[in-house]
Every structure is written in structure tokens, then in C-alpha cells.
Amino acid sequence: MTYDACDLCPRLCGVDRRTALGFCRCPDKAIVAKTMLHKWEEPALAGNGGSGAVFFGGCTLGCVYCQNAAISRSPAGQAVDSTGLRAIFDCLIAQGAENIDLVTPTQFLPTILPALEAPLPVPVVYNTGGYERTETIRALSGKIDIYLPDMKYADAGLAKALSGAENYFPVAAAAIREMVAQVGEPQWEGERLKKGVLIRHLILPGQIENSLKILDWIGETFRPGEVLVSLMRQYTPMPGLSGDLARKITEEEYQAVLSWMYLNDLQGFVQEAEAAQQAYIPDF
């Protein structure tokens, strides 16, 4: 894992990030935009102390509706090396973090991997948009306890229009299979998830068919209980969007997808309608 001839993500830019910028516009040093005890992750992750969230600047997707656009569209934040990153992890753990939650980390893996060389006393969560190379996920074997990928799109046209990633579905599907192969079925300590894969799906307004196809794929691909699902209704319209993307999802849309989740015998988490508000977006 190096920054020269970068092939960390499926964009395969191939640039030498010491001297040039690729799709993610990130340099050859990790950019940390925010650290916090994140109380709004799924209860099995946040617990009482909160997830020790480390938000990295930049992103390999660039979704038009991104709630973290302030840091994802340009890598805003503080540059840190591996030693500094490990110090951040230790500080969050000392504050009571239930885990270390790496949020959008892939573009900085050459810096992150050395910081994880010595095992941490809490689980490490890989919080990703799902658009990952299987080769990159394999490089994480033994260092990640909980994979927290999105599965955003089943439809290639939608993926291209909203994230510029027409190949999103086959790429994310392969990556999630690799994640499950690595960490296996969910393992618990009381009500806290200690190991496993938790697949998030954000319901988009006007795109119910996309959501149903995603849930079908999960149900057909994995045994009941082999993965967990977090069905998210927190879509919040960001400024400048139009059409269906300029509104929240309706109760009817949410109930249709929720019913499909249960019909597919999928286990996991759901959200209250109150989650769809800007107050729950971290202040960057």
C-alpha cells in the first residue's frame, strides 16, 4: 500500500500522490477532518461511550447528496502521520470510545495501516461507502474487526448519475463478500458488536426499486444472520439539489422498504424519522 501509482480505490487513477492529485484530490499524507465520540452510530457500535470516530478528508465516491460534503469534496483537515494517528486512537480510547471508527479511510491506507500494526484494546471499524477494491480489503485482513460498508446502488445508471461510479454494484458486492469472508458472522459481547459486517443502506427519495434490489441481493447472497443490515431513513436534502433529491423520503417509501427487509429475513437496525435532520450531521 503506497501513494505512488495510486491504486487504492476502484478509480485506479495511477497518479503519484507525492506530486499529483487523483480523483479523491488527496495528498500523500492522511488528512483528519474531525475526531469525536460519535453517539449517533448504531446502538451496537456507539454503546454508552460512543464510537471513537475519525473522519478523514476526501472521498473516492463524491455523491451529489453527500452530507459530509464540507470535508469529502476537498480534503479539509489536519495532516497527520502514522504516529500521530495512533495517538488520536489512544486519546479517543482514553475518553471511553467503544471502538475506533475509521470514516472514509481508504484514500489514506498507507498511513493508517502502520497505526494499526499493534492491536488496539477495542474493535476497529472500517466505515466505508462500499466502493472498494477486493485487493485493498484483503490488505486489511487481521486489522479490522467490524466492516461497516454502504451498499448504495443496484442500478448502474443511478450510480453513475449520483456518484460517477457506473460499476458501483459489482465492485461493492465483491468487496462486501471479501469482508464477510474475513471476519465471519457477527460476534457479540452483551449488546456490543465485536466482530462482523454491518451493511448500511440509505433509502433515497424516489428510488424505492433500487432499495428493494439491494435488500434482495443481501438476502440471496448471505445466510440469515450472516450479516447485519442498517436500514437508514436519514436522507437529508442538501442545498442545490432538485427533483426527488430535494425532499426527504416519505413514510410510505420507508414502510415499503422496511417491509421488504423483513420479507428477506434480514436482521439489524432501523431508524426513526427524526434521524432525517441536519442536527445529526457532524459540525465540520
C-alpha positions in Angstrom: 0.0 0.0 0.0 1.8 3.2 -1.2 0.8 6.6 -2.5 2.8 6.4 -5.7 1.0 5.0 -8.8 -2.1 5.0 -6.5 -4.4 2.1 -7.0 -6.1 2.1 -3.5 -9.6 2.5 -4.8 -11.6 1.3 -7.9 -10.9 4.6 -9.7 -7.3 3.3 -10.4 -6.0 6.8 -11.1 -2.4 5.6 -11.0 -1.1 9.0 -10.0 1.9 9.6 -7.8 0.2 11.4 -5.0 3.5 12.9 -3.8 3.4 15.2 -6.8 -0.1 15.0 -8.3 -3.8 14.6 -7.3 -6.2 11.9 -8.4 -10.0 11.6 -8.2 -10.0 12.0 -4.4 -7.8 15.1 -4.6 -5.9 13.8 -1.6 -2.2 14.2 -1.0 0.3 11.6 0.3 -0.4 12.4 4.0 -3.6 11.5 5.9 -6.0 14.4 6.4 -8.1 14.1 9.6 -11.1 16.5 9.5 -12.7 15.7 12.8 -12.4 13.3 15.8 -15.3 12.7 18.2 -17.1 10.3 20.5 -19.9 9.6 18.0 -23.2 8.8 19.9 -25.3 8.5 16.7 -23.9 5.4 15.2 -25.9 2.2 15.5 -26.5 1.3 19.2 -24.4 -1.9 18.8 -21.5 0.3 17.9 -22.0 3.5 19.9 -22.8 1.9 23.2 -22.6 4.2 26.2 -19.3 5.8 25.4 -19.8 6.4 21.7 -17.8 5.3 18.7 -14.3 6.8 18.5 -14.9 8.4 15.1 -12.0 9.6 13.0 -13.4 11.5 9.9 -10.9 11.6 7.1 -10.9 14.3 4.4 -11.6 13.5 0.8 -13.6 10.6 -0.7 -13.4 8.1 -3.6 -17.1 8.5 -4.5 -18.3 12.1 -4.5 -22.0 11.5 -4.1 -24.1 14.6 -5.1 -26.2 14.3 -2.0 -23.3 13.8 0.5 -24.0 15.1 4.0 -20.2 15.4 4.7 -19.5 17.4 1.5 -17.7 20.0 3.6 -14.8 17.6 4.1 -15.4 14.9 1.4 -15.2 17.1 -1.7 -11.9 18.7 -0.7 -9.7 17.0 1.9 -10.1 19.6 4.6 -8.4 19.0 8.0 -5.1 18.4 9.7 -2.3 16.4 8.1 -1.1 13.5 10.4 1.4 10.8 10.1 1.0 7.2 11.4 2.4 8.1 14.8 0.0 11.0 15.2 -2.9 8.8 14.0 -2.1 6.2 16.7 -2.0 9.0 19.3 -5.5 10.0 18.2 -6.8 6.5 18.6 -5.3 6.2 22.1 -6.8 9.5 23.1 -10.3 8.5 22.0 -10.0 5.2 23.8 -8.9 7.0 27.0 -12.1 9.2 26.6 -14.2 6.0 26.7 -14.6 5.2 23.0 -16.3 1.8 22.5 -14.3 1.3 19.2 -12.2 3.2 16.7 -14.4 4.1 13.8 -12.4 4.9 10.6 -14.8 7.0 8.5 -14.0 7.1 4.7 -10.4 5.9 5.2 -9.4 4.1 2.0 -7.5 7.0 0.4 -5.1 7.1 3.3 -4.4 3.4 4.0 -0.6 3.7 3.6 -0.8 6.0 6.7 -3.5 4.1 8.6 -2.0 0.5 8.3 1.1 1.2 10.4 -1.0 2.9 13.0 -2.9 -0.4 13.4 0.1 -2.6 13.5 -0.1 -3.0 17.3 -3.6 -4.3 18.2 -5.9 -1.9 19.9 -7.9 -2.8 23.0 -11.2 -2.0 21.3 -12.6 -3.1 17.9 -11.6 -1.3 14.8 -14.5 -0.3 12.5 -13.9 0.3 8.8 -16.7 2.7 7.8 -16.8 3.0 4.0 -19.0 3.9 1.1 -18.6 0.3 -0.1 -16.8 1.3 -3.3 -13.7 -0.7 -2.6 -11.2 -3.0 -4.4 -11.1 -6.5 -3.1 -7.3 -6.3 -3.2 -7.4 -3.3 -0.8 -9.8 -5.1 1.6 -7.5 -8.1 1.6 -4.7 -5.9 2.7 -6.7 -5.1 5.8 -7.1 -8.7 6.9 -6.4 -9.1 10.6 -6.6 -5.4 11.3 -10.3 -4.8 11.1 -12.9 -6.2 13.4 -16.1 -4.7 12.1 -16.7 -3.7 8.5 -19.4 -1.0 8.1 -19.9 -0.7 4.3 -22.7 1.1 2.5 -24.5 -0.7 -0.3 -25.9 2.3 -2.1 -26.9 1.2 -5.6 -28.1 -1.8 -7.5 -28.7 0.3 -10.6 -25.7 1.3 -12.8 -27.4 4.3 -14.2 -28.3 5.7 -10.8 -24.8 5.0 -9.5 -23.3 6.9 -12.5 -25.7 9.8 -12.1 -25.3 10.3 -8.4 -21.8 9.1 -7.7 -20.0 8.9 -11.0 -19.4 5.2 -10.4 -21.3 3.2 -13.0 -19.6 -0.1 -11.8 -20.6 0.5 -8.2 -22.7 -2.5 -7.7 -20.4 -5.3 -8.9 -17.4 -3.7 -7.2 -19.2 -3.2 -3.8 -20.7 -6.7 -4.0 -17.3 -8.3 -4.4 -15.8 -6.1 -1.6 -18.6 -7.0 0.8 -18.2 -10.7 0.1 -14.5 -10.3 0.9 -15.3 -8.5 4.2 -17.6 -11.3 5.3 -15.0 -13.9 4.3 -12.5 -12.2 6.5 -14.4 -11.5 9.8 -17.3 -14.1 9.6 -20.6 -13.9 11.3 -21.4 -11.2 13.9 -19.9 -11.8 17.3 -21.3 -10.0 20.3 -20.3 -9.1 23.9 -23.6 -8.4 25.5 -25.3 -5.7 23.3 -22.0 -4.6 21.7 -20.9 -5.8 18.3 -17.3 -7.0 18.5 -16.8 -8.6 15.1 -18.8 -8.9 11.8 -20.2 -7.0 8.8 -23.0 -4.4 9.2 -24.2 -3.3 5.7 -25.8 0.2 5.6 -28.4 1.2 3.0 -29.6 4.7 2.8 -33.1 4.9 1.2 -33.1 7.6 -1.5 -36.3 9.6 -2.2 -38.0 8.3 -5.4 -35.7 5.3 -5.7 -37.6 2.5 -3.9 -36.9 0.0 -6.6 -33.2 0.5 -6.0 -33.6 -0.3 -2.3 -35.6 -3.4 -2.9 -33.0 -4.8 -5.3 -30.3 -4.1 -2.7 -32.2 -6.0 0.0 -32.9 -8.8 -2.4 -29.2 -9.1 -3.1 -28.3 -9.3 0.6 -31.0 -11.9 1.2 -29.9 -14.0 -1.7 -26.2 -13.7 -1.0 -25.9 -14.3 2.7 -27.4 -16.8 5.1 -29.9 -15.4 7.7 -27.8 -13.7 10.4 -24.5 -13.9 8.5 -24.5 -10.1 8.1 -26.4 -7.3 9.8 -28.3 -4.6 7.9 -28.8 -1.0 8.9 -31.8 0.5 7.0 -31.3 4.2 7.1 -34.0 6.8 6.6 -31.8 9.8 7.5 -31.6 11.2 3.9 -31.5 15.0 4.3 -31.7 17.2 1.2 -28.6 19.3 0.8 -28.5 22.8 -0.8 -28.6 22.9 -4.6 -30.4 19.6 -5.2 -33.5 19.3 -7.3 -36.3 16.8 -8.1 -36.8 14.0 -5.7 -33.4 14.6 -4.2 -34.6 17.9 -2.9 -37.0 16.2 -0.4 -36.9 13.7 2.4 -38.3 10.2 1.9 -41.9 9.7 2.7 -43.4 7.4 5.3 -44.9 5.3 2.5 -41.5 4.9 0.9 -39.9 3.9 4.2 -42.5 1.4 5.1 -42.3 -0.2 1.7 -38.6 -0.8 2.1 -38.9 -1.8 5.7 -41.4 -4.5 4.8 -39.1 -5.8 2.1 -36.3 -6.0 4.7 -38.4 -8.2 6.9 -39.6 -10.3 3.9 -35.9 -11.0 3.2 -35.4 -12.2 6.8 -32.7 -9.6 7.3 -31.6 -8.7 10.9 -30.2 -5.4 12.0 -31.2 -1.8 12.7 -33.8 0.7 11.6 -34.0 4.5 12.2 -36.7 6.8 13.5 -38.0 9.6 11.2 -36.3 12.2 13.4 -32.9 11.0 12.1 -33.5 13.0 8.9 -32.4 16.4 10.0 -29.3 18.4 9.7 -28.8 18.5 13.5 -27.4 14.9 13.3 -24.8 15.9 10.7 -21.4 16.4 12.5 -20.2 20.0 12.6 -17.1 20.1 10.5 
